[in-house]
Amino acid sequence: MLIMNIQSTQIEENDGSYVIDVGSRNDMLRDVKLTGPEDRMSEPLKDTFADEKINFRNFTNRFVYFQLKEPEIRNASTAKVQIRFKDELPKGYVFKLGAHSAPQWNYKWNLLYDPFQRQLEGEYDTIYSNSNISIYSLNKNTLKSSDITGFLTKLQSENTLAIQPSINFFPGTEELPDSENSTTNTTLNTTLRGKHTFLTYVHGNKLSVDVEKQDLNWYNGTDSATIEIISGTGKTVASVPIPDDGDVTDHRGLGDSQKSHAEVTGLNKGTYKIIINANDDTLIKNLQVSSNKLILENNVFVYAPTRLFTSTKEDQSVDLVTLHKEGLQKIEVSSGNTTYNITIDQIAVTQSAKIRASAGIQTINIPAGDLQMMGSKMYFSFTEGSYFDPMKCSVVALNNDFDWLKENNVDYVMMKNQTVRSENGWVIAETEWNINDLTV
């Protein structure tokens, strides 16, 4: 249960702030209000905490809504929300806020509070911290670093670094040697569905990306997308929008193909991320990158029959799911003279499987397509020659669980710093959005 409260005494009048005193008589009545649903929260309650009289409600379920009716918000640049609450989150839970970002039930979610970070700080050494991120060492006697570069020099190939998914930073691979085909374009001719994260290696100082997008029109609403290119330090070096095709209906007919181009110069050699940020009502029909190295990170949603290539020195668990009977199939995994099958025989059920360790490149043949494959330490390419190891060490998405850290032999944890403070036994946290990213 979450006990939440915002004190009006903390916010000065006429400063552009709007206050909801949760648990007061009028918290559901004004133009800025709590809207429920009422079956997800308690009646208004009153109590005294640390000699302070407090109005509050217990929130008993997720997805509780607040509303602000204020035409002038269109003229603002940012919207900041501050909440005062009791940290009584169950183990493994986090506190997020979502702001309305598109028609219907679409929200841009921000992580407001994660108690795991405070627990981590109490258990392990903080070896690096700035205004944005902190790095914790699970190994004793690790020296502190004055900058990210200093931390990177400590990383060894046998280390495991767990990174919070909301952080774009990643330790790219050691420098790859140049060759005659280093700048040869890699083209992905298969069809993917929804959001995908690629990794490529830039040998020169320029990277270009061409994407062909097509809307499925299975769902109502807009289907815009974005091409984002991110450096190893988490800096977005290019961002190009791909607009909706103008058809927002759910008639289930394919829309017109749309082509978009992103290009950036002045880059240093190294690994870069290419994020095609699209929803599941979108097909990525073609992708061309000006590099001979191109892989997918962890998750792939193939729409059409596809052959993937991967490499792993230890067994890796993957989850697989298909949503339609056309996706029921037998997947063939082969390496050298060894071949084994993974059978997908259920619809809309996540099935677990293992990609076995192998000394070389393995081929994964997906004969029917319509399949989503999800791993935590997997990379996939679409040609054998475009595969490469993109990271200096093993990198995994952080799971906020101490037992998980031990089971995965994690050496370092990287988390995004939160704007959080404590007051009289309460936690005060805040987050903000760019108004241009929201639907007002």
Secondary structure, DSSP 4 states (H G I P E B T S, - for coil): -EEEE--GGGS-TTSS-----TTSTTTTTSSEEEEE-GGGBPPPEEEEETTEEEEEEEE-SS--EEEE--GGGGG-SEEEEEEEEE--PPTT--EEEEEEEETTTEEEEEEEE-HHHHHHHHHSEEEEE-SSEEEEESSTTPPP-SSHHHHHHH--TT-EEEE-TT-----BPSPPPP-TTTT--EEE-S-EES-EEEEEEESSSEEEEEEEEEE---SSS---EEEEEE-TTS-EEEEEEE---S--S--------EEEEEEEESPPSEEEEEEEE--TTEEEEEEEESSS-EEEEEEEEESS-EEEEE--SS-EEEEEE-SSGGG-EEEEEEETTEEEEEEE--SS--EEEEE---SS-EEEEESS--EEEEEEEEEEBSSSTT----BSSEEEE--S-HHHHHHTT--EEEEE---EEEETTEEEEEEEEEGGGS--
